[in-house]
């Protein structure tokens, strides 16, 4: 029984490592998206978005595996902090650096995502303004585009 628990713990640690690497990979794609948008190389965005979607599918699978392992280890629905509080000293020594590394990688991912989102919003606004000018429309002092009633295409900042 103890051997099985040790194997589960090692699998759990391996999944945390994989999640950390994957979070870094997604952060790199977000940064590449931001750079492409900033450099007005919009033709690159679809490739980055497809890569990001593949990573997200992998992320979902890893997260499901992590949750199943946590359940088998008796840590169902616990946060990483709560796991460390309940874990033995040996388990905690193994997991703490992994959790810290994952936490750092997730913070970097969030920052990259926020930067990417900001730059893409600016580019969308620029494109809307350009379209409005070409259609004889204007925009007000707050930066909102006033399209003519015939309503040209209005770009959205979300993919369907």
LINFEN-V270320 format. One record per backbone hydrogen bond with DSSP energy under -1.0 kcal/mol. CO is the residue of the C=O (numbers start at 0). NH is the residue of the N-H. If there is no record, write none. Layout:
co/nh
CO/NH
CO/NH
//
This chain:
co/nh
0/4
1/5
2/6
3/7
4/8
5/9
6/10
7/11
8/12
9/13
10/14
11/15
12/16
13/17
14/18
15/19
16/20
17/21
18/22
19/23
20/24
21/25
22/26
23/27
24/28
25/29
26/30
27/31
28/32
29/33
30/34
31/35
32/36
33/37
34/38
35/40
36/39
40/43
41/44
43/47
44/48
45/49
46/50
47/51
48/52
49/53
50/54
51/55
52/56
53/57
54/58
55/59
56/60
57/61
58/62
59/63
60/64
61/65
62/66
63/67
64/68
65/69
66/70
67/71
68/72
69/74
70/73
74/77
78/82
79/83
80/84
81/85
82/86
87/91
88/92
89/93
90/94
91/95
94/98
95/99
96/100
97/101
98/102
99/103
100/104
101/105
102/106
103/107
104/108
105/109
106/110
107/111
108/112
109/113
110/114
111/115
112/116
113/117
114/118
115/119
116/120
117/121
118/122
119/123
120/124
121/125
122/126
123/127
124/128
125/129
126/130
127/131
128/132
129/133
130/134
131/136
137/145
139/142
143/139
145/137
147/150
//
